[in-house]
């Protein structure tokens, strides 16, 4: 009986606004946005010994200037090799954890190596891929919590390969293309 007194024509803009506001909040809720003016706990420190950098839950390192020399070498070279020594405390986290990235933002990546649970995910932008480095090259069950691992990623414009602790782990010739883009 309440609907009898509700004038749908007159209240349609209000209902549309409420609908889109609710939809906006529901879709963006999982991303945990924060204001740039709010200080984040950036727990990054050189770890003891020769283990390099230790990251806390929200650790992030950003270069102060664009890596122009790296860009020149990539666009004039014959591929790339990225060598990492890394250890993860856990593989139970939800979503992606960036290990290393050379990108403008989340939508234009030149190269990104992510961790999704125990998997290594490589996004590599070439002249034959999308700007976000898709399709990805996923290697399942690589990372072991608490273990220091040696991971090497190579790409020679024909094949991408991932080695773990000196052993070939996966290879794919699906990507192709150079770094002209």
VMD Tcl script that builds the backbone (N, CA, C; Angstrom):
set m [mol new atoms 543]
animate dup $m
set s [atomselect $m all]
$s set {name element resname resid chain x y z} {
  {N N UNK 1 A 0.802 -1.196 0.000}
  {CA C UNK 1 A 0.000 0.000 0.000}
  {C C UNK 1 A 0.848 1.264 0.000}
  {N N UNK 2 A 2.073 1.174 0.457}
  {CA C UNK 2 A 2.934 2.344 0.479}
  {C C UNK 2 A 3.239 2.798 -0.943}
  {N N UNK 3 A 3.364 1.849 -1.866}
  {CA C UNK 3 A 3.692 2.201 -3.240}
  {C C UNK 3 A 2.625 3.078 -3.881}
  {N N UNK 4 A 1.417 3.026 -3.405}
  {CA C UNK 4 A 0.361 3.850 -3.966}
  {C C UNK 4 A 0.691 5.336 -3.806}
  {N N UNK 5 A 1.343 5.697 -2.722}
  {CA C UNK 5 A 1.648 7.099 -2.449}
  {C C UNK 5 A 3.014 7.529 -2.978}
  {N N UNK 6 A 3.764 6.613 -3.546}
  {CA C UNK 6 A 5.107 6.920 -4.039}
  {C C UNK 6 A 5.023 7.309 -5.508}
  {N N UNK 7 A 5.435 8.533 -5.817}
  {CA C UNK 7 A 5.382 9.045 -7.184}
  {C C UNK 7 A 6.702 8.699 -7.880}
  {N N UNK 8 A 6.724 7.619 -8.667}
  {CA C UNK 8 A 7.936 7.140 -9.313}
  {C C UNK 8 A 8.521 8.159 -10.280}
  {N N UNK 9 A 7.698 8.835 -11.044}
  {CA C UNK 9 A 8.196 9.830 -11.998}
  {C C UNK 9 A 8.933 10.955 -11.299}
  {N N UNK 10 A 8.411 11.419 -10.206}
  {CA C UNK 10 A 9.017 12.541 -9.502}
  {C C UNK 10 A 10.286 12.125 -8.751}
  {N N UNK 11 A 10.352 10.874 -8.278}
  {CA C UNK 11 A 11.480 10.420 -7.470}
  {C C UNK 11 A 12.507 9.603 -8.250}
  {N N UNK 12 A 12.352 9.446 -9.555}
  {CA C UNK 12 A 13.279 8.649 -10.360}
  {C C UNK 12 A 14.721 9.144 -10.279}
  {N N UNK 13 A 15.002 10.472 -10.363}
  {CA C UNK 13 A 16.404 10.905 -10.254}
  {C C UNK 13 A 17.027 10.562 -8.902}
  {N N UNK 14 A 16.263 10.660 -7.833}
  {CA C UNK 14 A 16.779 10.331 -6.499}
  {C C UNK 14 A 17.070 8.845 -6.405}
  {N N UNK 15 A 16.160 8.021 -6.909}
  {CA C UNK 15 A 16.382 6.580 -6.879}
  {C C UNK 15 A 17.594 6.183 -7.715}
  {N N UNK 16 A 17.753 6.791 -8.873}
  {CA C UNK 16 A 18.909 6.500 -9.721}
  {C C UNK 16 A 20.202 6.882 -9.011}
  {N N UNK 17 A 20.227 8.038 -8.369}
  {CA C UNK 17 A 21.422 8.480 -7.643}
  {C C UNK 17 A 21.751 7.528 -6.501}
  {N N UNK 18 A 20.743 7.092 -5.744}
  {CA C UNK 18 A 20.973 6.142 -4.649}
  {C C UNK 18 A 21.469 4.802 -5.175}
  {N N UNK 19 A 20.905 4.350 -6.287}
  {CA C UNK 19 A 21.323 3.094 -6.887}
  {C C UNK 19 A 22.796 3.146 -7.300}
  {N N UNK 20 A 23.198 4.212 -7.996}
  {CA C UNK 20 A 24.580 4.319 -8.454}
  {C C UNK 20 A 25.551 4.531 -7.298}
  {N N UNK 21 A 25.134 5.242 -6.256}
  {CA C UNK 21 A 25.995 5.417 -5.083}
  {C C UNK 21 A 26.220 4.073 -4.396}
  {N N UNK 22 A 25.161 3.288 -4.238}
  {CA C UNK 22 A 25.301 1.969 -3.611}
  {C C UNK 22 A 26.175 1.058 -4.467}
  {N N UNK 23 A 25.960 1.066 -5.765}
  {CA C UNK 23 A 26.754 0.253 -6.677}
  {C C UNK 23 A 28.228 0.649 -6.613}
  {N N UNK 24 A 28.509 1.948 -6.606}
  {CA C UNK 24 A 29.866 2.469 -6.522}
  {C C UNK 24 A 30.550 1.977 -5.248}
  {N N UNK 25 A 29.872 2.077 -4.111}
  {CA C UNK 25 A 30.457 1.646 -2.837}
  {C C UNK 25 A 30.683 0.135 -2.803}
  {N N UNK 26 A 29.752 -0.631 -3.327}
  {CA C UNK 26 A 29.889 -2.088 -3.317}
  {C C UNK 26 A 31.056 -2.531 -4.196}
  {N N UNK 27 A 31.200 -1.938 -5.373}
  {CA C UNK 27 A 32.262 -2.349 -6.294}
  {C C UNK 27 A 33.638 -1.913 -5.836}
  {N N UNK 28 A 33.746 -0.772 -5.173}
  {CA C UNK 28 A 35.061 -0.257 -4.777}
  {C C UNK 28 A 35.460 -0.622 -3.355}
  {N N UNK 29 A 34.559 -1.202 -2.573}
  {CA C UNK 29 A 34.853 -1.520 -1.177}
  {C C UNK 29 A 36.127 -2.337 -0.990}
  {N N UNK 30 A 36.362 -3.400 -1.793}
  {CA C UNK 30 A 37.544 -4.236 -1.531}
  {C C UNK 30 A 38.884 -3.557 -1.773}
  {N N UNK 31 A 38.914 -2.404 -2.442}
  {CA C UNK 31 A 40.198 -1.818 -2.823}
  {C C UNK 31 A 40.881 -1.031 -1.723}
  {N N UNK 32 A 40.180 -0.638 -0.670}
  {CA C UNK 32 A 40.804 0.028 0.462}
  {C C UNK 32 A 41.539 1.298 0.093}
  {N N UNK 33 A 40.908 2.213 -0.618}
  {CA C UNK 33 A 41.531 3.470 -1.016}
  {C C UNK 33 A 41.841 4.322 0.210}
  {N N UNK 34 A 42.871 5.119 0.091}
  {CA C UNK 34 A 43.176 6.068 1.153}
  {C C UNK 34 A 43.509 7.409 0.517}
  {N N UNK 35 A 43.327 8.426 1.274}
  {CA C UNK 35 A 43.603 9.769 0.793}
  {C C UNK 35 A 45.105 9.969 0.674}
  {N N UNK 36 A 45.581 10.662 -0.382}
  {CA C UNK 36 A 47.020 10.902 -0.501}
  {C C UNK 36 A 47.577 11.747 0.635}
  {N N UNK 37 A 46.705 12.491 1.310}
  {CA C UNK 37 A 47.176 13.337 2.411}
  {C C UNK 37 A 47.358 12.547 3.699}
  {N N UNK 38 A 46.849 11.313 3.733}
  {CA C UNK 38 A 46.977 10.484 4.920}
  {C C UNK 38 A 48.288 9.713 4.841}
  {N N UNK 39 A 49.061 9.754 5.902}
  {CA C UNK 39 A 50.331 9.043 5.937}
  {C C UNK 39 A 50.082 7.540 6.058}
  {N N UNK 40 A 50.758 6.751 5.221}
  {CA C UNK 40 A 50.660 5.298 5.294}
  {C C UNK 40 A 51.880 4.757 6.000}
  {N N UNK 41 A 51.698 3.633 6.656}
  {CA C UNK 41 A 52.826 2.941 7.269}
  {C C UNK 41 A 53.619 2.279 6.160}
  {N N UNK 42 A 54.718 2.893 5.762}
  {CA C UNK 42 A 55.554 2.336 4.711}
  {C C UNK 42 A 56.725 1.633 5.373}
  {N N UNK 43 A 56.469 0.413 5.837}
  {CA C UNK 43 A 57.497 -0.296 6.582}
  {C C UNK 43 A 58.465 -1.006 5.639}
  {N N UNK 44 A 59.497 -0.275 5.266}
  {CA C UNK 44 A 60.564 -0.783 4.406}
  {C C UNK 44 A 61.881 -0.478 5.097}
  {N N UNK 45 A 62.746 -1.470 5.165}
  {CA C UNK 45 A 64.034 -1.250 5.812}
  {C C UNK 45 A 65.059 -2.203 5.218}
  {N N UNK 46 A 66.314 -1.768 5.252}
  {CA C UNK 46 A 67.379 -2.685 4.874}
  {C C UNK 46 A 67.435 -3.741 5.950}
  {N N UNK 47 A 67.383 -4.998 5.552}
  {CA C UNK 47 A 67.409 -6.068 6.542}
  {C C UNK 47 A 68.846 -6.349 6.947}
  {N N UNK 48 A 68.984 -7.008 8.072}
  {CA C UNK 48 A 70.314 -7.364 8.566}
  {C C UNK 48 A 70.977 -8.363 7.630}
  {N N UNK 49 A 72.276 -8.312 7.562}
  {CA C UNK 49 A 73.008 -9.240 6.715}
  {C C UNK 49 A 72.931 -8.825 5.259}
  {N N UNK 50 A 73.058 -9.778 4.382}
  {CA C UNK 50 A 73.084 -9.502 2.943}
  {C C UNK 50 A 71.757 -9.821 2.268}
  {N N UNK 51 A 70.659 -9.720 3.009}
  {CA C UNK 51 A 69.368 -10.099 2.449}
  {C C UNK 51 A 68.639 -8.961 1.747}
  {N N UNK 52 A 69.205 -7.779 1.695}
  {CA C UNK 52 A 68.585 -6.691 0.940}
  {C C UNK 52 A 67.531 -5.936 1.708}
  {N N UNK 53 A 66.368 -5.747 1.093}
  {CA C UNK 53 A 65.309 -4.914 1.650}
  {C C UNK 53 A 64.226 -5.808 2.245}
  {N N UNK 54 A 63.754 -5.437 3.433}
  {CA C UNK 54 A 62.654 -6.152 4.074}
  {C C UNK 54 A 61.424 -5.258 4.036}
  {N N UNK 55 A 60.308 -5.803 3.541}
  {CA C UNK 55 A 59.066 -5.048 3.432}
  {C C UNK 55 A 58.086 -5.505 4.489}
  {N N UNK 56 A 57.418 -4.546 5.085}
  {CA C UNK 56 A 56.306 -4.855 5.965}
  {C C UNK 56 A 55.061 -5.041 5.133}
  {N N UNK 57 A 53.912 -5.007 5.760}
  {CA C UNK 57 A 52.651 -5.257 5.060}
  {C C UNK 57 A 52.406 -4.260 3.938}
  {N N UNK 58 A 52.797 -2.995 4.111}
  {CA C UNK 58 A 52.518 -1.987 3.082}
  {C C UNK 58 A 53.792 -1.366 2.527}
  {N N UNK 59 A 54.874 -2.109 2.527}
  {CA C UNK 59 A 56.149 -1.575 2.062}
  {C C UNK 59 A 56.160 -1.246 0.583}
  {N N UNK 60 A 56.783 -0.123 0.243}
  {CA C UNK 60 A 56.835 0.326 -1.134}
  {C C UNK 60 A 58.078 1.172 -1.340}
  {N N UNK 61 A 58.844 0.881 -2.384}
  {CA C UNK 61 A 59.982 1.705 -2.778}
  {C C UNK 61 A 59.693 2.263 -4.158}
  {N N UNK 62 A 59.885 3.562 -4.323}
  {CA C UNK 62 A 59.645 4.213 -5.614}
  {C C UNK 62 A 60.878 5.035 -5.951}
  {N N UNK 63 A 61.363 4.901 -7.190}
  {CA C UNK 63 A 62.502 5.699 -7.624}
  {C C UNK 63 A 62.133 7.171 -7.711}
  {N N UNK 64 A 63.081 8.038 -7.415}
  {CA C UNK 64 A 62.813 9.480 -7.452}
  {C C UNK 64 A 62.755 10.024 -8.870}
  {N N UNK 65 A 63.440 9.385 -9.793}
  {CA C UNK 65 A 63.441 9.843 -11.190}
  {C C UNK 65 A 63.164 8.656 -12.103}
  {N N UNK 66 A 62.611 8.904 -13.274}
  {CA C UNK 66 A 62.387 7.799 -14.216}
  {C C UNK 66 A 63.717 7.164 -14.616}
  {N N UNK 67 A 63.741 5.856 -14.797}
  {CA C UNK 67 A 64.983 5.162 -15.151}
  {C C UNK 67 A 65.265 5.262 -16.655}
  {N N UNK 68 A 65.715 6.424 -17.097}
  {CA C UNK 68 A 65.945 6.669 -18.529}
  {C C UNK 68 A 66.977 5.718 -19.119}
  {N N UNK 69 A 68.042 5.422 -18.389}
  {CA C UNK 69 A 69.069 4.514 -18.903}
  {C C UNK 69 A 68.509 3.103 -19.080}
  {N N UNK 70 A 67.680 2.662 -18.154}
  {CA C UNK 70 A 67.049 1.351 -18.290}
  {C C UNK 70 A 66.142 1.322 -19.515}
  {N N UNK 71 A 65.375 2.374 -19.726}
  {CA C UNK 71 A 64.486 2.458 -20.885}
  {C C UNK 71 A 65.279 2.363 -22.193}
  {N N UNK 72 A 66.385 3.102 -22.280}
  {CA C UNK 72 A 67.225 3.063 -23.489}
  {C C UNK 72 A 67.774 1.661 -23.739}
  {N N UNK 73 A 68.234 1.011 -22.681}
  {CA C UNK 73 A 68.805 -0.329 -22.845}
  {C C UNK 73 A 67.748 -1.344 -23.255}
  {N N UNK 74 A 66.543 -1.215 -22.710}
  {CA C UNK 74 A 65.480 -2.157 -23.069}
  {C C UNK 74 A 65.030 -1.973 -24.514}
  {N N UNK 75 A 64.853 -0.720 -24.942}
  {CA C UNK 75 A 64.351 -0.483 -26.301}
  {C C UNK 75 A 65.413 -0.723 -27.374}
  {N N UNK 76 A 66.689 -0.712 -27.016}
  {CA C UNK 76 A 67.737 -0.959 -28.016}
  {C C UNK 76 A 68.353 -2.351 -27.886}
  {N N UNK 77 A 67.953 -3.104 -26.880}
  {CA C UNK 77 A 68.563 -4.408 -26.631}
  {C C UNK 77 A 67.847 -5.553 -27.315}
  {N N UNK 78 A 68.140 -6.734 -26.828}
  {CA C UNK 78 A 67.593 -7.958 -27.410}
  {C C UNK 78 A 66.771 -8.757 -26.397}
  {N N UNK 79 A 66.295 -8.085 -25.350}
  {CA C UNK 79 A 65.494 -8.760 -24.341}
  {C C UNK 79 A 65.818 -8.256 -22.952}
  {N N UNK 80 A 65.516 -9.077 -21.944}
  {CA C UNK 80 A 65.818 -8.687 -20.566}
  {C C UNK 80 A 65.999 -9.912 -19.709}
  {N N UNK 81 A 66.697 -9.697 -18.607}
  {CA C UNK 81 A 66.836 -10.693 -17.552}
  {C C UNK 81 A 66.661 -9.973 -16.231}
  {N N UNK 82 A 65.800 -10.504 -15.387}
  {CA C UNK 82 A 65.603 -9.959 -14.042}
  {C C UNK 82 A 65.960 -11.066 -13.066}
  {N N UNK 83 A 66.901 -10.761 -12.169}
  {CA C UNK 83 A 67.335 -11.737 -11.176}
  {C C UNK 83 A 66.903 -11.251 -9.798}
  {N N UNK 84 A 66.239 -12.117 -9.057}
  {CA C UNK 84 A 65.733 -11.768 -7.729}
  {C C UNK 84 A 66.128 -12.820 -6.708}
  {N N UNK 85 A 66.476 -12.354 -5.535}
  {CA C UNK 85 A 66.565 -13.218 -4.363}
  {C C UNK 85 A 65.412 -12.763 -3.491}
  {N N UNK 86 A 64.481 -13.654 -3.211}
  {CA C UNK 86 A 63.315 -13.217 -2.447}
  {C C UNK 86 A 62.836 -14.301 -1.509}
  {N N UNK 87 A 62.138 -13.829 -0.496}
  {CA C UNK 87 A 61.531 -14.708 0.481}
  {C C UNK 87 A 60.196 -14.099 0.874}
  {N N UNK 88 A 59.181 -14.914 1.026}
  {CA C UNK 88 A 57.884 -14.436 1.458}
  {C C UNK 88 A 57.543 -15.077 2.804}
  {N N UNK 89 A 56.919 -14.304 3.646}
  {CA C UNK 89 A 56.536 -14.830 4.958}
  {C C UNK 89 A 55.329 -15.752 4.844}
  {N N UNK 90 A 54.460 -15.483 3.870}
  {CA C UNK 90 A 53.231 -16.250 3.739}
  {C C UNK 90 A 52.785 -16.250 2.282}
  {N N UNK 91 A 52.066 -17.286 1.889}
  {CA C UNK 91 A 51.460 -17.325 0.560}
  {C C UNK 91 A 49.939 -17.332 0.670}
  {N N UNK 92 A 49.431 -17.034 1.866}
  {CA C UNK 92 A 47.993 -17.103 2.105}
  {C C UNK 92 A 47.272 -15.790 1.814}
  {N N UNK 93 A 47.980 -14.745 1.433}
  {CA C UNK 93 A 47.351 -13.449 1.181}
  {C C UNK 93 A 46.409 -13.533 -0.004}
  {N N UNK 94 A 45.355 -12.723 0.055}
  {CA C UNK 94 A 44.447 -12.603 -1.081}
  {C C UNK 94 A 45.005 -11.584 -2.056}
  {N N UNK 95 A 44.804 -11.802 -3.336}
  {CA C UNK 95 A 45.171 -10.819 -4.343}
  {C C UNK 95 A 46.638 -10.844 -4.696}
  {N N UNK 96 A 47.038 -9.807 -5.431}
  {CA C UNK 96 A 48.399 -9.717 -5.938}
  {C C UNK 96 A 49.307 -8.989 -4.954}
  {N N UNK 97 A 50.557 -9.351 -4.975}
  {CA C UNK 97 A 51.592 -8.642 -4.232}
  {C C UNK 97 A 52.705 -8.362 -5.229}
  {N N UNK 98 A 52.946 -7.103 -5.513}
  {CA C UNK 98 A 53.993 -6.742 -6.470}
  {C C UNK 98 A 55.357 -7.089 -5.878}
  {N N UNK 99 A 56.145 -7.786 -6.638}
  {CA C UNK 99 A 57.516 -8.059 -6.228}
  {C C UNK 99 A 58.412 -6.986 -6.818}
  {N N UNK 100 A 58.309 -6.782 -8.125}
  {CA C UNK 100 A 59.054 -5.709 -8.788}
  {C C UNK 100 A 58.226 -5.256 -9.987}
  {N N UNK 101 A 58.253 -3.957 -10.243}
  {CA C UNK 101 A 57.521 -3.451 -11.395}
  {C C UNK 101 A 58.247 -2.241 -11.971}
  {N N UNK 102 A 58.176 -2.127 -13.274}
  {CA C UNK 102 A 58.665 -0.963 -14.005}
  {C C UNK 102 A 57.471 -0.522 -14.831}
  {N N UNK 103 A 56.718 0.444 -14.274}
  {CA C UNK 103 A 55.456 0.819 -14.898}
  {C C UNK 103 A 55.113 2.269 -14.590}
  {N N UNK 104 A 54.243 2.810 -15.416}
  {CA C UNK 104 A 53.737 4.146 -15.193}
  {C C UNK 104 A 52.655 4.134 -14.127}
  {N N UNK 105 A 51.769 3.139 -14.175}
  {CA C UNK 105 A 50.661 3.025 -13.234}
  {C C UNK 105 A 50.142 1.581 -13.296}
  {N N UNK 106 A 48.952 1.338 -12.758}
  {CA C UNK 106 A 48.403 -0.021 -12.734}
  {C C UNK 106 A 47.883 -0.495 -14.084}
  {N N UNK 107 A 47.808 0.386 -15.062}
  {CA C UNK 107 A 47.221 0.031 -16.357}
  {C C UNK 107 A 48.227 0.067 -17.495}
  {N N UNK 108 A 49.405 0.620 -17.250}
  {CA C UNK 108 A 50.460 0.692 -18.261}
  {C C UNK 108 A 51.755 0.183 -17.636}
  {N N UNK 109 A 51.972 -1.102 -17.793}
  {CA C UNK 109 A 53.130 -1.758 -17.177}
  {C C UNK 109 A 54.116 -2.159 -18.261}
  {N N UNK 110 A 55.364 -1.884 -18.056}
  {CA C UNK 110 A 56.389 -2.401 -18.958}
  {C C UNK 110 A 56.749 -3.825 -18.547}
  {N N UNK 111 A 57.033 -3.997 -17.281}
  {CA C UNK 111 A 57.254 -5.338 -16.741}
  {C C UNK 111 A 56.843 -5.321 -15.273}
  {N N UNK 112 A 56.133 -6.356 -14.877}
  {CA C UNK 112 A 55.741 -6.533 -13.479}
  {C C UNK 112 A 55.856 -8.005 -13.140}
  {N N UNK 113 A 56.480 -8.273 -12.004}
  {CA C UNK 113 A 56.506 -9.626 -11.455}
  {C C UNK 113 A 55.694 -9.569 -10.169}
  {N N UNK 114 A 54.596 -10.313 -10.158}
  {CA C UNK 114 A 53.681 -10.359 -9.017}
  {C C UNK 114 A 53.777 -11.707 -8.335}
  {N N UNK 115 A 53.286 -11.704 -7.100}
  {CA C UNK 115 A 53.060 -12.949 -6.374}
  {C C UNK 115 A 51.565 -13.049 -6.131}
  {N N UNK 116 A 50.962 -14.144 -6.535}
  {CA C UNK 116 A 49.572 -14.446 -6.202}
  {C C UNK 116 A 49.597 -15.773 -5.468}
  {N N UNK 117 A 49.446 -15.702 -4.169}
  {CA C UNK 117 A 49.628 -16.853 -3.294}
  {C C UNK 117 A 51.025 -17.419 -3.549}
  {N N UNK 118 A 51.170 -18.661 -3.960}
  {CA C UNK 118 A 52.503 -19.238 -4.185}
  {C C UNK 118 A 52.945 -19.128 -5.639}
  {N N UNK 119 A 52.151 -18.458 -6.475}
  {CA C UNK 119 A 52.434 -18.366 -7.909}
  {C C UNK 119 A 53.231 -17.101 -8.245}
  {N N UNK 120 A 54.053 -17.187 -9.280}
  {CA C UNK 120 A 54.722 -16.026 -9.869}
  {C C UNK 120 A 53.941 -15.677 -11.132}
  {N N UNK 121 A 53.606 -14.392 -11.272}
  {CA C UNK 121 A 52.858 -13.916 -12.436}
  {C C UNK 121 A 53.700 -12.833 -13.111}
  {N N UNK 122 A 54.019 -13.045 -14.383}
  {CA C UNK 122 A 54.807 -12.093 -15.153}
  {C C UNK 122 A 53.891 -11.348 -16.120}
  {N N UNK 123 A 53.943 -10.019 -16.060}
  {CA C UNK 123 A 53.279 -9.166 -17.046}
  {C C UNK 123 A 54.398 -8.447 -17.789}
  {N N UNK 124 A 54.432 -8.609 -19.090}
  {CA C UNK 124 A 55.507 -8.038 -19.886}
  {C C UNK 124 A 54.898 -7.365 -21.108}
  {N N UNK 125 A 55.112 -6.068 -21.216}
  {CA C UNK 125 A 54.561 -5.302 -22.341}
  {C C UNK 125 A 55.518 -5.387 -23.519}
  {N N UNK 126 A 54.989 -5.839 -24.663}
  {CA C UNK 126 A 55.774 -5.875 -25.897}
  {C C UNK 126 A 54.957 -5.228 -27.006}
  {N N UNK 127 A 55.537 -5.199 -28.181}
  {CA C UNK 127 A 54.830 -4.636 -29.337}
  {C C UNK 127 A 53.642 -5.493 -29.745}
  {N N UNK 128 A 53.499 -6.684 -29.150}
  {CA C UNK 128 A 52.393 -7.579 -29.515}
  {C C UNK 128 A 51.479 -7.904 -28.341}
  {N N UNK 129 A 51.566 -7.111 -27.265}
  {CA C UNK 129 A 50.668 -7.308 -26.124}
  {C C UNK 129 A 49.914 -6.021 -25.845}
  {N N UNK 130 A 49.010 -6.091 -24.899}
  {CA C UNK 130 A 48.301 -4.893 -24.456}
  {C C UNK 130 A 49.207 -4.076 -23.538}
  {N N UNK 131 A 48.812 -2.829 -23.300}
  {CA C UNK 131 A 49.627 -1.919 -22.482}
  {C C UNK 131 A 49.803 -2.421 -21.053}
  {N N UNK 132 A 48.935 -3.302 -20.600}
  {CA C UNK 132 A 49.021 -3.821 -19.235}
  {C C UNK 132 A 49.819 -5.122 -19.160}
  {N N UNK 133 A 50.457 -5.517 -20.269}
  {CA C UNK 133 A 51.289 -6.703 -20.250}
  {C C UNK 133 A 50.519 -8.008 -20.309}
  {N N UNK 134 A 49.304 -7.946 -20.781}
  {CA C UNK 134 A 48.517 -9.177 -20.903}
  {C C UNK 134 A 48.626 -9.721 -22.312}
  {N N UNK 135 A 48.646 -11.017 -22.463}
  {CA C UNK 135 A 48.349 -12.037 -21.468}
  {C C UNK 135 A 49.505 -12.229 -20.492}
  {N N UNK 136 A 49.185 -12.667 -19.295}
  {CA C UNK 136 A 50.203 -12.891 -18.275}
  {C C UNK 136 A 50.843 -14.261 -18.473}
  {N N UNK 137 A 51.989 -14.431 -17.862}
  {CA C UNK 137 A 52.694 -15.717 -17.846}
  {C C UNK 137 A 52.695 -16.159 -16.389}
  {N N UNK 138 A 51.886 -17.147 -16.063}
  {CA C UNK 138 A 51.714 -17.605 -14.686}
  {C C UNK 138 A 52.481 -18.903 -14.466}
  {N N UNK 139 A 53.227 -18.953 -13.376}
  {CA C UNK 139 A 53.951 -20.167 -13.012}
  {C C UNK 139 A 53.455 -20.564 -11.628}
  {N N UNK 140 A 52.820 -21.703 -11.549}
  {CA C UNK 140 A 52.139 -22.160 -10.337}
  {C C UNK 140 A 53.101 -22.736 -9.300}
  {N N UNK 141 A 52.751 -22.497 -8.032}
  {CA C UNK 141 A 53.417 -23.112 -6.872}
  {C C UNK 141 A 54.933 -22.959 -6.881}
  {N N UNK 142 A 55.392 -21.721 -6.971}
  {CA C UNK 142 A 56.824 -21.444 -6.991}
  {C C UNK 142 A 57.343 -21.124 -5.592}
  {N N UNK 143 A 56.661 -20.227 -4.897}
  {CA C UNK 143 A 57.188 -19.681 -3.657}
  {C C UNK 143 A 56.891 -20.555 -2.446}
  {N N UNK 144 A 57.893 -20.689 -1.592}
  {CA C UNK 144 A 57.791 -21.463 -0.365}
  {C C UNK 144 A 57.974 -20.479 0.793}
  {N N UNK 145 A 57.000 -20.343 1.680}
  {CA C UNK 145 A 57.112 -19.394 2.790}
  {C C UNK 145 A 58.363 -19.636 3.629}
  {N N UNK 146 A 59.063 -18.542 3.942}
  {CA C UNK 146 A 60.242 -18.605 4.794}
  {C C UNK 146 A 61.511 -19.054 4.107}
  {N N UNK 147 A 61.449 -19.435 2.857}
  {CA C UNK 147 A 62.638 -19.918 2.146}
  {C C UNK 147 A 63.168 -18.822 1.223}
  {N N UNK 148 A 64.454 -18.532 1.314}
  {CA C UNK 148 A 65.090 -17.599 0.395}
  {C C UNK 148 A 65.246 -18.304 -0.950}
  {N N UNK 149 A 64.673 -17.711 -2.006}
  {CA C UNK 149 A 64.688 -18.348 -3.320}
  {C C UNK 149 A 65.307 -17.429 -4.361}
  {N N UNK 150 A 65.987 -18.053 -5.296}
  {CA C UNK 150 A 66.625 -17.348 -6.399}
  {C C UNK 150 A 65.716 -17.511 -7.611}
  {N N UNK 151 A 65.134 -16.409 -8.094}
  {CA C UNK 151 A 64.203 -16.432 -9.219}
  {C C UNK 151 A 64.797 -15.596 -10.341}
  {N N UNK 152 A 64.878 -16.158 -11.537}
  {CA C UNK 152 A 65.395 -15.452 -12.708}
  {C C UNK 152 A 64.323 -15.497 -13.796}
  {N N UNK 153 A 64.007 -14.332 -14.329}
  {CA C UNK 153 A 63.035 -14.202 -15.417}
  {C C UNK 153 A 63.792 -13.696 -16.635}
  {N N UNK 154 A 63.648 -14.366 -17.784}
  {CA C UNK 154 A 64.310 -13.917 -19.012}
  {C C UNK 154 A 63.288 -13.825 -20.141}
  {N N UNK 155 A 63.570 -12.931 -21.082}
  {CA C UNK 155 A 62.768 -12.809 -22.299}
  {C C UNK 155 A 63.691 -12.333 -23.405}
  {N N UNK 156 A 63.712 -13.041 -24.547}
  {CA C UNK 156 A 64.621 -12.709 -25.650}
  {C C UNK 156 A 63.872 -12.365 -26.942}
  {N N UNK 157 A 62.654 -11.843 -26.816}
  {CA C UNK 157 A 61.758 -11.476 -27.921}
  {C C UNK 157 A 61.173 -12.693 -28.634}
  {N N UNK 158 A 61.529 -13.886 -28.174}
  {CA C UNK 158 A 60.969 -15.106 -28.737}
  {C C UNK 158 A 60.315 -15.930 -27.625}
  {N N UNK 159 A 61.034 -16.091 -26.521}
  {CA C UNK 159 A 60.560 -16.962 -25.452}
  {C C UNK 159 A 60.803 -16.312 -24.092}
  {N N UNK 160 A 59.851 -16.470 -23.197}
  {CA C UNK 160 A 60.028 -16.045 -21.811}
  {C C UNK 160 A 60.232 -17.294 -20.961}
  {N N UNK 161 A 61.169 -17.190 -20.002}
  {CA C UNK 161 A 61.515 -18.333 -19.172}
  {C C UNK 161 A 61.633 -17.885 -17.719}
  {N N UNK 162 A 61.303 -18.794 -16.836}
  {CA C UNK 162 A 61.460 -18.540 -15.406}
  {C C UNK 162 A 62.244 -19.700 -14.811}
  {N N UNK 163 A 63.302 -19.355 -14.084}
  {CA C UNK 163 A 64.145 -20.322 -13.395}
  {C C UNK 163 A 63.981 -20.096 -11.896}
  {N N UNK 164 A 63.933 -21.166 -11.136}
  {CA C UNK 164 A 63.840 -21.072 -9.679}
  {C C UNK 164 A 64.957 -21.914 -9.088}
  {N N UNK 165 A 65.785 -21.270 -8.288}
  {CA C UNK 165 A 66.927 -21.927 -7.646}
  {C C UNK 165 A 67.795 -22.665 -8.663}
  {N N UNK 166 A 68.027 -22.024 -9.811}
  {CA C UNK 166 A 68.920 -22.548 -10.831}
  {C C UNK 166 A 68.304 -23.581 -11.760}
  {N N UNK 167 A 67.053 -23.927 -11.548}
  {CA C UNK 167 A 66.402 -24.944 -12.372}
  {C C UNK 167 A 65.337 -24.306 -13.256}
  {N N UNK 168 A 65.260 -24.707 -14.543}
  {CA C UNK 168 A 64.191 -24.184 -15.398}
  {C C UNK 168 A 62.834 -24.594 -14.822}
  {N N UNK 169 A 61.945 -23.625 -14.679}
  {CA C UNK 169 A 60.634 -23.910 -14.089}
  {C C UNK 169 A 59.512 -23.844 -15.129}
  {N N UNK 170 A 59.605 -22.876 -16.066}
  {CA C UNK 170 A 58.570 -22.754 -17.090}
  {C C UNK 170 A 59.107 -21.924 -18.246}
  {N N UNK 171 A 58.553 -22.178 -19.444}
  {CA C UNK 171 A 58.918 -21.412 -20.633}
  {C C UNK 171 A 57.688 -21.286 -21.515}
  {N N UNK 172 A 57.640 -20.180 -22.270}
  {CA C UNK 172 A 56.522 -19.964 -23.179}
  {C C UNK 172 A 56.981 -19.095 -24.351}
  {N N UNK 173 A 56.575 -19.470 -25.550}
  {CA C UNK 173 A 56.862 -18.677 -26.746}
  {C C UNK 173 A 55.587 -17.988 -27.232}
  {N N UNK 174 A 54.614 -17.863 -26.353}
  {CA C UNK 174 A 53.313 -17.273 -26.726}
  {C C UNK 174 A 53.380 -15.768 -26.894}
  {N N UNK 175 A 54.209 -15.056 -26.141}
  {CA C UNK 175 A 54.165 -13.600 -26.097}
  {C C UNK 175 A 54.693 -12.945 -27.370}
  {N N UNK 176 A 55.929 -13.147 -27.741}
  {CA C UNK 176 A 56.564 -12.549 -28.910}
  {C C UNK 176 A 56.588 -11.000 -28.842}
  {N N UNK 177 A 57.273 -10.366 -29.772}
  {CA C UNK 177 A 57.337 -8.907 -29.849}
  {C C UNK 177 A 58.534 -8.316 -29.147}
  {N N UNK 178 A 58.844 -7.051 -29.483}
  {CA C UNK 178 A 59.980 -6.366 -28.868}
  {C C UNK 178 A 59.469 -5.281 -27.920}
  {N N UNK 179 A 60.368 -4.416 -27.452}
  {CA C UNK 179 A 60.011 -3.385 -26.476}
  {C C UNK 179 A 59.827 -2.005 -27.125}
  {N N UNK 180 A 59.501 -1.962 -28.396}
  {CA C UNK 180 A 59.328 -0.675 -29.092}
  {C C UNK 180 A 58.211 0.166 -28.482}
  {N N UNK 181 A 57.224 -0.480 -27.889}
  {CA C UNK 181 A 56.113 0.271 -27.287}
  {C C UNK 181 A 56.388 0.625 -25.848}
}
mol reanalyze $m
mol bondsrecalc $m
mol representation Tube
mol addrep $m
